[in-house]
């Protein structure tokens, strides 16, 4: 049990991962195009989620025609570990940057 505690402290000390969230209003006058709509994103139904094209960002259509956004934020690592880049071929949150450490 003691080793798990030590590993937790090491992980907290050497790795940093942050995320972000935000809210976007639907374009005005577009109620007839869907529950949530912007020209950049297109139409979404209430409760529907999709990934923003070209970004590792999850968009969810919420109440009052608000679009909730969640993104990866920043990742930091101490050597010998390295930060792996975003992989836009995967969906959020699997597309987010990660941390890779060599096997010892």
C-alpha positions as CSV (number, residue, x, y, z in Angstrom):
1,X,0.0,0.0,0.0
2,X,2.9,2.3,0.8
3,X,4.3,1.9,-2.7
4,X,1.0,3.1,-4.3
5,X,1.0,6.2,-2.2
6,X,4.6,7.0,-3.2
7,X,3.7,6.4,-6.9
8,X,0.7,8.8,-6.5
9,X,2.9,11.5,-5.1
10,X,5.5,11.0,-7.9
11,X,2.7,11.2,-10.6
12,X,1.3,14.4,-9.1
13,X,4.8,15.9,-8.8
14,X,6.0,15.2,-12.4
15,X,2.8,15.2,-14.5
16,X,0.4,18.0,-15.2
17,X,-2.8,17.7,-17.2
18,X,-5.3,20.5,-17.6
19,X,-8.6,20.7,-19.5
20,X,-11.0,23.5,-20.4
21,X,-14.7,24.0,-20.9
22,X,-16.8,26.7,-22.4
23,X,-20.2,27.7,-23.7
24,X,-21.2,29.0,-27.1
25,X,-24.5,30.5,-28.1
26,X,-26.4,29.3,-31.2
27,X,-26.5,31.8,-34.0
28,X,-29.5,34.2,-33.6
29,X,-32.5,33.6,-35.9
30,X,-31.6,30.0,-36.6
31,X,-34.2,28.3,-34.4
32,X,-35.7,26.6,-37.5
33,X,-32.4,24.9,-38.3
34,X,-32.2,22.9,-35.1
35,X,-32.0,23.0,-31.3
36,X,-28.4,24.3,-31.6
37,X,-26.9,25.8,-34.7
38,X,-23.9,27.8,-35.7
39,X,-22.5,28.2,-39.3
40,X,-19.1,26.8,-38.1
41,X,-20.7,23.7,-36.5
42,X,-24.0,23.1,-38.3
43,X,-27.2,21.8,-36.7
44,X,-27.4,19.7,-33.5
45,X,-30.3,18.2,-31.6
46,X,-30.8,18.7,-27.9
47,X,-28.4,16.3,-26.1
48,X,-26.4,15.5,-29.2
49,X,-22.6,15.6,-29.1
50,X,-20.1,15.8,-31.8
51,X,-16.4,16.6,-32.3
52,X,-15.5,19.9,-33.8
53,X,-13.8,19.4,-37.1
54,X,-10.1,19.8,-37.0
55,X,-9.9,20.1,-33.3
56,X,-9.9,17.8,-30.3
57,X,-13.1,19.4,-28.8
58,X,-16.4,17.8,-27.8
59,X,-19.5,19.9,-28.5
60,X,-22.8,19.1,-26.8
61,X,-26.2,20.8,-27.5
62,X,-27.8,21.9,-24.3
63,X,-30.8,23.7,-23.0
64,X,-31.6,27.3,-24.2
65,X,-29.7,26.6,-27.5
66,X,-26.3,26.7,-25.7
67,X,-23.5,24.6,-27.1
68,X,-21.2,23.3,-24.3
69,X,-17.5,22.8,-25.4
70,X,-14.9,20.6,-23.7
71,X,-11.3,20.5,-24.8
72,X,-8.0,19.0,-23.8
73,X,-6.1,22.0,-22.4
74,X,-2.4,21.6,-21.8
75,X,-0.2,18.7,-20.7
76,X,3.2,18.8,-19.1
77,X,5.8,16.1,-18.3
78,X,9.2,15.9,-16.8
79,X,12.0,14.1,-18.6
80,X,12.5,11.3,-19.4
81,X,8.7,11.4,-20.1
82,X,7.4,13.2,-23.1
83,X,4.1,14.8,-24.2
84,X,2.5,12.9,-27.1
85,X,0.7,15.1,-29.7
86,X,-3.1,15.3,-30.4
87,X,-4.4,12.5,-32.7
88,X,-7.4,13.9,-34.6
89,X,-8.1,10.5,-36.1
90,X,-9.6,9.6,-32.6
91,X,-12.6,11.1,-30.9
92,X,-12.6,13.2,-27.8
93,X,-11.0,12.6,-25.2
94,X,-8.9,9.9,-26.8
95,X,-7.5,12.5,-29.3
96,X,-6.0,14.6,-26.5
97,X,-2.2,14.9,-26.0
98,X,-0.9,12.3,-23.5
99,X,2.2,11.5,-21.6
100,X,4.6,8.7,-22.6
101,X,7.4,7.4,-20.4
102,X,10.1,4.9,-21.3
103,X,9.8,1.5,-19.7
104,X,12.4,0.9,-17.0
